[in-house]
Amino acid sequence: MEVELLVVPGCPNTQPAAARLRQALDELGLNDLAFNTRVIAEQAGAEAACFTGSPTILIDGHDPFAEPGRTPALGCRLYRTPDGLAGVPTADQVRQALTSAL
């Protein structure tokens, strides 16, 4: 499994997203699985990566939180969580996305 965290420069949700991702991987027993953090700084890069906002988690090149009709863009991303919109998915949402990919 390949996991990547895509962010824009200076994203305030980079650290919380990385922490949630690491926590979920560890809870699933994937302690040895490292993930790469890639900075997307140009619109062309956003389009090439199908990046719809920061932070974006890719699992095997797929965005498990993708919403139909969203266009690639540089900027912040909001996630639908049980508690409303948030800048990062919940730990449970990240764990479920990883579990689905296993």
C-alpha positions as CSV (number, residue, x, y, z in Angstrom):
1,M,0.0,0.0,0.0
2,E,1.3,3.5,-0.9
3,V,0.0,6.4,1.2
4,E,0.7,10.0,0.4
5,L,-0.4,13.3,2.0
6,L,-0.7,16.2,-0.4
7,V,-0.7,19.8,1.0
8,V,-0.3,23.4,-0.1
9,P,2.5,25.5,1.4
10,G,1.7,26.7,4.8
11,C,-1.4,24.6,5.2
12,P,-2.5,24.8,8.9
13,N,-4.0,21.3,8.7
14,T,-0.8,19.5,7.5
15,Q,0.3,18.5,11.0
16,P,-3.2,17.4,12.2
17,A,-3.7,15.4,9.1
18,A,-0.3,13.8,9.3
19,A,-0.9,12.9,13.0
20,R,-4.3,11.3,12.2
21,L,-2.8,9.4,9.3
22,R,0.0,8.1,11.5
23,Q,-2.4,7.2,14.3
24,A,-4.7,5.3,12.0
25,L,-1.8,3.4,10.3
26,D,-0.4,2.4,13.8
27,E,-3.9,1.3,15.0
28,L,-4.2,-1.0,12.0
29,G,-0.8,-2.5,12.7
30,L,0.9,-0.8,9.8
31,N,3.6,0.8,12.0
32,D,6.3,0.2,9.4
33,L,4.3,1.8,6.6
34,A,5.8,5.3,5.9
35,F,3.9,8.0,4.0
36,N,5.3,10.8,2.0
37,T,4.1,14.4,2.3
38,R,4.1,16.2,-1.0
39,V,3.7,20.0,-1.4
40,I,1.5,21.1,-4.3
41,A,2.4,24.7,-5.1
42,E,1.2,25.3,-8.6
43,Q,-2.2,24.8,-10.4
44,A,-0.6,22.5,-12.9
45,G,0.6,20.2,-10.1
46,A,-2.9,20.3,-8.6
47,E,-4.4,19.2,-11.9
48,A,-1.8,16.5,-12.5
49,A,-2.5,15.1,-9.0
50,C,-6.3,15.6,-9.1
51,F,-5.7,17.6,-6.0
52,T,-8.9,19.3,-4.7
53,G,-7.5,21.0,-1.6
54,S,-5.2,20.7,1.3
55,P,-4.8,18.3,2.9
56,T,-5.5,15.4,0.6
57,I,-4.8,11.8,1.5
58,L,-4.0,9.4,-1.3
59,I,-4.1,5.7,-0.9
60,D,-2.5,3.8,-3.8
61,G,-3.0,7.0,-5.8
62,H,-6.7,7.2,-5.0
63,D,-8.5,10.0,-3.0
64,P,-10.9,8.0,-0.7
65,F,-12.6,11.3,0.2
66,A,-13.1,12.6,-3.3
67,E,-16.4,14.3,-4.1
68,P,-17.8,14.1,-7.6
69,G,-17.6,17.4,-9.5
70,R,-14.8,18.9,-7.5
71,T,-12.2,20.5,-9.7
72,P,-8.5,20.5,-8.9
73,A,-7.5,23.7,-7.0
74,L,-4.9,25.1,-4.7
75,G,-6.4,26.0,-1.3
76,C,-7.9,24.6,1.8
77,R,-10.2,21.5,1.8
78,L,-13.2,20.8,4.0
79,Y,-14.3,17.3,4.9
80,R,-17.8,16.2,5.8
81,T,-17.5,14.6,9.3
82,P,-20.2,13.4,11.7
83,D,-19.7,16.6,13.6
84,G,-20.0,18.9,10.5
85,L,-17.4,20.3,8.2
86,A,-13.7,20.1,9.3
87,G,-10.3,20.7,7.9
88,V,-9.3,17.1,8.3
89,P,-11.2,13.8,8.3
90,T,-11.8,12.2,11.6
91,A,-9.5,9.4,12.8
92,D,-12.3,6.9,12.3
93,Q,-12.8,8.1,8.7
94,V,-9.1,7.8,8.0
95,R,-9.0,4.3,9.6
96,Q,-12.0,3.2,7.5
97,A,-10.4,4.5,4.3
98,L,-7.2,2.6,5.0
99,T,-9.1,-0.6,5.9
100,S,-11.1,-0.4,2.7
101,A,-7.8,-0.3,0.8
102,L,-6.3,-3.3,2.5
